[in-house]
């Protein structure tokens, strides 16, 4: 189940807010400019669904976001616990960074933890199947897929070349890693 846990950036132990209510998650993230939505599939998908099948199932929502925000392209990526490069892929985004364009992810299957660092607070956002999160360009964040990653996501882009991580060099992500691992259930 989706979850938002908000902390003061100087306190990794005591949450200011901890909720699993999708409406409350959406409202809280909206306050800091982050879009969070729940999408129902238009039809059931098999476990081994292709990118085309996934695109068909969520076509209306993809088209709505493309029209609303100008996203030009989309794709589908996934990772599973047996992936040979899972550890390197996980490590790549565990440190605080930002991107020059929005980071838009819709979880078709599985889960991942987007942790946002905005205005002196840390927003640990557990996204699971049917969750969309759009992290605005230049927002400091990190992503943890867990030790046994499992997810399939739709990604939307204005420009795939613009999706390059710009690392901040801070150690805040490592300070919050135990809290994140707890939220991920590790």
Secondary structure, 3 states (H helix, E strand, C coil): CCEEEEEECCCCCCCCEEECCHHHHHHHHHCCCCEEEECCCCCCCCCCCCHHHHHHHCHHHHHHHHHHHCCCEEEEEEECCCCCCHHHHHHHCCCCEECCCCEEEEEEEEEEEEEEEECCEEEEEEEECCEEEEECCCCEEEEECCCCCCEEEEEEECCHHHCCCEECCCCHHHHHHHHHHHHHCC
